[in-house]
């Protein structure tokens, strides 16, 4: 049997977890625990290497998992155990990202990656947030701002699987393409 892609696995585990936590109204607390765990994994890449290594004994891996989840809720502990037992521990970061997307969607929170040539001033960021709230019918917009001088000017927004590209570089490229034919 073929191994499922990481994205598919992430969505399935995240959906199952979300159904449990949403019914219990523990989405936010579970998400906070998982984001803390994600932070531990991202700041200690050797931890995931040890958990996925064939040369590290299973007992040592179990000890690592116990230490990682000692302060976690029973639900998160069971999730980590199940993911490990099903040999999907390498998929944990994807599961966490997918779970966060589900929680954000339920809370009408949209994370927008905003790229500009220069950093946005606070009032510009507030106006952009207000426009994006209306556009995405969201309660809250979380702006993740990136500065990229190569876009020359304007703004590029990526949110909810949509790209709104109002960058000057793209506009110039489109004009160039229409002239060339």
C-alpha positions as CSV (number, residue, x, y, z in Angstrom):
1,X,0.0,0.0,0.0
2,X,1.3,3.4,-0.9
3,X,2.2,5.9,1.8
4,X,-0.2,8.8,2.0
5,X,1.3,12.3,1.3
6,X,2.2,14.4,4.3
7,X,-0.5,17.0,3.4
8,X,-3.2,14.4,3.4
9,X,-2.1,12.9,6.7
10,X,-1.9,16.4,8.2
11,X,-5.4,17.3,7.2
12,X,-6.9,14.0,8.4
13,X,-5.3,14.1,11.9
14,X,-6.1,17.9,12.2
15,X,-9.7,17.4,11.2
16,X,-10.2,14.5,13.7
17,X,-8.6,16.6,16.5
18,X,-10.6,19.6,15.6
19,X,-13.9,17.7,15.7
20,X,-13.0,16.6,19.2
21,X,-11.9,20.0,20.5
22,X,-14.6,22.0,18.8
23,X,-17.3,19.8,20.4
24,X,-15.6,20.4,23.8
25,X,-14.9,24.1,23.1
26,X,-11.2,23.6,23.8
27,X,-9.9,24.7,20.4
28,X,-7.9,27.6,21.6
29,X,-6.3,25.9,24.6
30,X,-5.4,22.9,22.4
31,X,-4.0,25.2,19.8
32,X,-1.9,27.0,22.3
33,X,-0.4,23.7,23.5
34,X,0.3,22.6,20.0
35,X,1.9,25.9,19.1
36,X,4.2,25.6,22.1
37,X,5.1,22.1,21.0
38,X,5.7,23.4,17.5
39,X,8.0,26.1,18.9
40,X,10.0,23.5,20.8
41,X,10.3,21.3,17.7
42,X,11.4,24.3,15.5
43,X,13.9,25.6,17.9
44,X,15.3,22.1,18.5
45,X,15.5,20.4,15.1
46,X,17.7,17.6,16.6
47,X,14.6,16.6,18.6
48,X,12.6,15.6,15.5
49,X,15.8,14.0,14.1
50,X,16.0,11.8,17.2
51,X,12.3,10.9,17.1
52,X,12.6,9.8,13.4
53,X,16.0,8.2,13.6
54,X,16.3,4.4,13.2
55,X,19.4,4.4,15.3
56,X,17.7,5.8,18.4
57,X,16.1,3.1,20.5
58,X,12.4,3.1,21.0
59,X,12.7,3.5,24.7
60,X,14.7,6.7,24.3
61,X,12.1,8.1,21.9
62,X,9.3,7.3,24.3
63,X,11.2,9.1,27.0
64,X,11.6,12.1,24.8
65,X,7.9,12.1,24.0
66,X,7.0,11.9,27.7
67,X,9.2,14.8,28.5
68,X,7.8,16.8,25.6
69,X,4.2,16.3,26.6
70,X,4.5,16.2,30.4
71,X,2.6,19.5,30.8
72,X,0.2,18.9,27.9
73,X,-3.5,18.0,28.2
74,X,-4.5,14.3,28.0
75,X,-5.9,14.9,24.6
76,X,-2.6,16.3,23.2
77,X,-0.6,13.6,24.9
78,X,-2.9,11.0,23.2
79,X,-2.5,12.7,19.9
80,X,1.3,12.6,20.1
81,X,1.3,9.0,21.2
82,X,-1.0,8.0,18.4
83,X,1.0,9.9,15.8
84,X,4.2,8.3,17.1
85,X,2.7,4.8,17.2
86,X,1.4,5.2,13.6
87,X,4.9,6.2,12.5
88,X,3.7,9.7,11.6
89,X,5.7,11.8,14.0
90,X,7.5,13.5,11.1
91,X,4.0,14.7,10.1
92,X,3.4,16.5,13.4
93,X,4.4,20.0,12.2
94,X,1.9,19.6,9.3
95,X,-0.8,18.4,11.6
96,X,-0.3,21.4,13.8
97,X,-0.4,23.9,10.9
98,X,-3.6,22.3,9.5
99,X,-5.2,22.3,12.9
100,X,-4.4,26.0,13.3
101,X,-6.1,26.7,10.0
102,X,-9.2,24.9,11.1
103,X,-9.3,26.8,14.4
104,X,-8.7,30.1,12.7
105,X,-11.5,29.3,10.2
106,X,-13.9,28.5,13.0
107,X,-13.0,31.8,14.8
108,X,-13.1,33.8,11.5
109,X,-9.5,34.7,11.8
110,X,-7.6,35.1,8.5
111,X,-3.8,35.2,8.4
112,X,-2.6,37.4,5.5
113,X,1.0,37.4,4.2
114,X,1.6,40.9,3.1
115,X,4.6,41.8,1.0
116,X,5.6,45.4,0.3
117,X,8.6,47.2,-1.0
118,X,8.9,49.1,2.3
119,X,7.5,48.4,5.7
120,X,3.9,49.5,6.2
121,X,3.3,52.3,8.7
122,X,0.8,51.5,11.5
123,X,-2.0,53.4,10.0
124,X,-1.4,51.7,6.6
125,X,-1.5,48.3,8.2
126,X,-4.7,49.2,10.0
127,X,-6.4,50.3,6.8
128,X,-5.2,47.2,5.0
129,X,-6.5,45.0,7.8
130,X,-9.9,46.7,7.7
131,X,-10.2,46.2,3.9
132,X,-9.1,42.6,4.3
133,X,-11.7,42.0,7.0
134,X,-14.4,43.1,4.6
135,X,-13.0,41.2,1.7
136,X,-12.7,37.9,3.7
137,X,-15.7,38.5,6.0
138,X,-13.4,37.9,9.0
139,X,-13.6,38.9,12.6
140,X,-9.8,39.4,12.8
141,X,-6.9,39.7,10.4
142,X,-3.4,38.7,11.4
143,X,-0.9,40.5,9.1
144,X,2.4,38.8,8.6
145,X,4.4,41.5,6.9
146,X,7.4,40.9,4.7
147,X,9.5,43.5,3.0
148,X,10.8,42.7,-0.6
149,X,12.3,45.7,-2.5
150,X,12.0,43.7,-5.8
151,X,8.3,44.3,-6.0
152,X,9.2,48.0,-6.4
153,X,5.9,49.3,-4.9
154,X,2.3,48.4,-4.2
155,X,1.3,45.4,-2.1
156,X,0.9,41.6,-2.6
157,X,-1.4,39.8,-0.2
158,X,-1.7,36.0,0.2
159,X,-4.6,34.8,2.3
160,X,-7.2,32.0,2.3
161,X,-5.6,30.4,-0.8
162,X,-5.9,33.6,-2.7
163,X,-3.3,35.9,-4.1
164,X,-4.0,39.6,-4.6
165,X,-1.0,41.0,-6.4
166,X,-1.1,44.8,-6.7
167,X,2.7,45.0,-6.9
168,X,4.3,47.4,-9.3
169,X,6.7,44.7,-10.5
170,X,3.7,42.5,-11.6
171,X,1.9,45.5,-13.2
172,X,5.0,46.3,-15.2
173,X,5.5,42.7,-16.2
174,X,1.8,42.6,-17.4
175,X,2.3,45.7,-19.4
176,X,5.5,44.4,-20.9
177,X,3.8,41.1,-21.8
178,X,0.9,42.9,-23.5
179,X,3.3,45.0,-25.6
180,X,5.4,42.0,-26.6
181,X,2.2,40.1,-27.5
